[in-house]
Structures are given as C-alpha cells and as structure tokens.
Amino acid sequence: MTRKEELLEATYRYVLEHGLTQLSLRPLAAAIGSSPRVLVFLFGSKEGLVRAVLARARTDELAALDHVRASGDAATIGLTTAVECLWAWLATPDHRPVLTLWAESYARSLVEPGGVWGDFAAATVHDWLALLADCQPARERHSADGSARRTLALAVLRGALLDLLATGDHKRVSAAIAHQLALLRPASRTGPLPSA
C-alpha cells in the first residue's frame, strides 16, 4: 500500500468518526500522523482529498450492493429478496458510521451540486436502481411497472435508513420495511421479513 493509500484509509476512518462537512486539514493531519502540506501534495487540495474520500465511501456502498449480487443469480433473487438483503445490511449497527457518512454526502450533493460533492446523490441512486433492476425478472425489469416498483423499493429503503439513523428504532423501522415488502411481494410469496 502506498503512502497516499495509507493516508486515504486513515482519513476515511477519521471521517467516519468525525464527519466530512467540517473537515479541517490541520486536525485531520495531526490525528492521522501527517501534515496539511503532505495531504495537499498527495491529493492536490483539500477538495481533492474530499473527492478521494467520497470515492472511497462509494467503494463501500458498491461492496454492499455486491453482497446482494453474491447471494445468487441476480435475476432469480427477485426485488423483495434484494430489498430484504439490503435492509439486513443497512440495519446492521456496525455499518452506521458508513451510512451516516453516506447520508451527509448525499445531502451535501443536493445543496452543492456543482461543488466537490458533485453528483454523489445521483450516482448513488443510479447504483442502487441498477442493482434492483438486475434482481427483477427481464419482463418486469423492462416495464414501466418494474421501474416504478424498484423506484418505490429504493425510496422505502432510503427513507427507512434515514429514520433508523435518526432514531435508532430498529424494530419499528424494520416493521415498516416488512409491511412495504408485503405489498411489493407477489401474492404467492407473502410472508414476514426475516429478523435482521
């Protein structure tokens, strides 16, 4: 691992604990055993470092999506099973720091679309919709109804995640996910959401 990669990983761990919005190079550098000068040299600027951290966070997001794909042939998983798998991952307490960073970055991307946050929000929507589409049978995937169903599934997951991050009320939020899945699930496959 190069020094740049080591410092990026250390910065990422620091940001997971302290957030990204108020990131200041001097305290960051002191915490990770570097200097502001070295960070600017390696990443070009503070903005370059933030971009690198956002790319690193996206790597974790894509790994979560790959976790669902690894569950089997994506097209045979089905939309509701994909949502169950995603929710189980999202609701795991160990993932809260990554998801809090995701929420912070998503919000900043919406209010500063031309800034360093760029198209983070739009990119993450497309990433998740692509996974959900992969998990739908081809006939459903390519229909207007299929598009609406995966968009609804993503909206429910995103809203539930924000609620969980804000309240920590896993039981209530998971019950809401289970209720929504019962509506999304074909009639022949109704049943409760497995416990996470």
Residue pairs with C-beta under 8 A, 6 or more apart in sequence:
1 9
3 42
4 42
4 43
7 32
7 34
7 38
7 39
7 42
8 52
8 53
8 56
9 56
10 32
10 33
10 34
11 28
11 32
11 39
11 49
11 52
11 53
12 53
12 56
12 57
14 28
14 31
14 32
15 23
15 53
15 101
16 97
16 98
16 100
16 101
17 97
19 100
19 101
19 104
20 50
20 53
20 54
20 101
20 104
20 105
20 108
21 104
21 108
23 46
23 49
23 50
25 36
25 39
25 40
25 46
25 49
26 36
28 39
29 35
29 36
29 38
29 39
39 46
39 49
40 46
43 49
43 52
47 116
50 116
50 117
51 116
51 118
54 105
54 116
54 117
54 118
54 120
57 98
57 101
57 102
57 105
58 120
58 123
58 124
58 127
60 98
61 98
61 102
61 124
61 127
62 127
64 86
64 89
64 90
64 95
65 86
65 127
65 128
65 131
67 85
67 89
68 74
68 77
68 82
68 85
68 86
68 89
68 131
68 135
69 131
69 134
71 77
71 81
71 85
74 82
74 131
74 134
74 135
75 134
75 135
75 136
75 137
75 138
77 85
77 135
78 135
78 136
78 137
78 189
79 132
79 135
79 136
79 140
79 149
79 150
79 153
79 184
80 181
80 184
80 185
80 189
81 135
82 131
82 132
82 135
82 153
83 132
83 153
83 156
83 157
83 177
83 181
83 184
84 181
84 193
84 194
86 157
87 157
87 160
87 174
87 177
87 193
87 196
88 194
88 196
89 95
90 99
90 157
90 160
90 161
90 164
91 164
91 170
91 173
91 174
91 196
92 196
96 165
99 161
99 165
100 165
102 124
103 161
103 162
103 165
105 117
105 120
105 121
106 120
106 121
106 124
107 121
108 115
108 117
108 120
109 117
109 118
109 119
109 120
109 121
109 122
110 121
113 119
125 154
128 154
128 157
129 150
129 151
129 154
132 150
132 153
132 154
133 141
133 146
133 147
133 150
134 141
136 146
136 149
136 150
139 146
140 146
140 149
149 184
152 180
152 184
153 180
153 184
156 176
156 177
156 180
157 177
160 173
160 174
160 176
160 177
163 169
163 173
163 176
164 170
164 173
167 173
170 196
174 193
174 196
177 193
178 192
178 193
181 193
182 190
185 191
